[in-house]
Amino acid sequence: MKALVLNEPGAPENLQLQETDKPIPQAGEVLVKVRAISINPVDTKTREGKAFYNTLKENPPVIVGWDILGEVVAVGEEVNYFKEGDEVFGMVNFPGSGKAYAEYVAAPEKHLAHKPANVSHHEAAAATLAALTAWQVLVHEAGIKAGQRVLIHAAAGGVGHFAVQIAKYFQATVIGTASEENHDFLRTMGADEQIDYHKYKVEDVVMDADIVLDSLGEENTRRSLATLKDGGKIISILGGATEAVQAAAKARNIEARNYLVHSSGEDETKLAELLEAGIIRSHVSHVFSFEDMAEAHKQVETRKTIGKVVVTVG
Ligand SMILES: NC(=O)c1ccc[n+]([C@@H]2O[C@H](COP(=O)([O-])OP(=O)(O)OC[C@H]3O[C@@H](n4cnc5c(N)ncnc54)[C@H](OP(=O)(O)O)[C@@H]3O)[C@@H](O)[C@H]2O)c1
């Protein structure tokens, strides 16, 4: 089969199209013929030799990527929920070796969900790592409740646009940060208030938040503490809850935590239900071919993507 192999970490062009062995599904795994892949900042960081590069190196050939949409073409032993011909999507083996940039992926069935019939391949592919992150942070980590005030940083991005919609589903009041040109987009996602982070500091304009989702790191996490009410929670997905930030948070009776998304077919199935019902949707702003993966990585590296970047296979 064809796969994009990373023989050396580095530039986007280091992702080389090569013939590799088709994986054989083990017990509990299905073999998926991949139709679409979504691309995340962690893919580009790993390609550069950071993030999960060392993890992937333990299991050569090094094949980046975790988010897939495709068709089940074979099943291993002890597979209960999927059969040949099913269309499935999910984030495979994260954190670990997903090997998604390939024509075929062996995926644990417990990392996948059925693709709803009324959701496009691109939209399903996109609603994986980024959507799972938003769901797990807001629902499992922060315990979001109706009527809460939720501040979402980088709300126009991959994680952000799902987080806005999920928070609205829970009937929260949602404040999102984005460049001004993306404020209409935030409104269409359901955000109640939009803040242009180029013009305003959140700590000057937001107060009494119950939950903050930080995706920018320590300085932003620290500044965001001032936006939270007594008993509020800030979850950083970029390591922003350092010891110093946690100490400052504790002094104000705020909980500050870091979070790393993990594969979950159960959470993916919940997202599939919300997609099917039209309660959330994926905004796919760029689609590239498998052969143009380098261009997809360059787009993600702009840090200006609205919604998601998807790559089609075959
Ligand atoms: N820990 C985890 O489990 C986990 C999971 C997923 C992602 N992450 C990390 O979280 C970060 C975001 O991921 P993503 O997929 O959402 O990225 P993304 O889709 O590439 O984010 C792009 C968006 O970021 C916005 N942005 C850039 N700088 C900003 C700033 N200073 N303030 C507010 N918004 C800003 C841009 O908004 P404008 O164009 O409006 O300026 C753009 O829409 C990445 O570093 C990623 O690695 C971590």
The ligand as an ORCA input file, in Angstrom:
! r2SCAN-3c Opt
* xyz 0 1
  N      -3.535     18.769     24.524
  C      -4.330     18.305     23.569
  O      -4.946     17.258     23.721
  C      -4.503     19.089     22.294
  C      -5.482     18.697     21.390
  C      -5.689     19.471     20.234
  C      -4.894     20.588     19.994
  N      -3.918     20.916     20.886
  C      -3.078     22.111     20.643
  O      -3.935     23.248     20.717
  C      -3.528     24.229     19.777
  C      -4.715     24.613     18.897
  O      -5.081     23.496     18.099
  P      -6.082     23.675     16.876
  O      -6.183     22.393     16.172
  O      -7.319     24.358     17.311
  O      -5.212     24.699     15.992
  P      -5.602     25.505     14.661
  O      -6.844     24.980     14.075
  O      -4.396     25.554     13.804
  O      -5.867     26.967     15.227
  C      -5.927     28.000     14.296
  C      -6.622     29.178     14.937
  O      -5.818     29.700     15.980
  C      -6.192     31.056     16.124
  N      -5.142     31.791     16.814
  C      -3.829     31.852     16.506
  N      -3.197     32.618     17.417
  C      -4.142     33.053     18.307
  C      -4.137     33.883     19.469
  N      -2.996     34.447     19.901
  N      -5.305     34.092     20.146
  C      -6.458     33.520     19.716
  N      -6.520     32.749     18.610
  C      -5.380     32.508     17.922
  C      -6.444     31.534     14.725
  O      -7.482     32.479     14.844
  P      -7.577     33.819     13.990
  O      -7.314     33.388     12.560
  O      -8.954     34.266     14.262
  O      -6.519     34.756     14.468
  C      -6.881     30.287     13.970
  O      -8.265     30.278     13.677
  C      -2.342     23.637     19.037
  O      -1.134     24.087     19.608
  C      -2.493     22.148     19.244
  O      -1.275     21.420     19.159
  C      -3.702     20.192     22.015
*
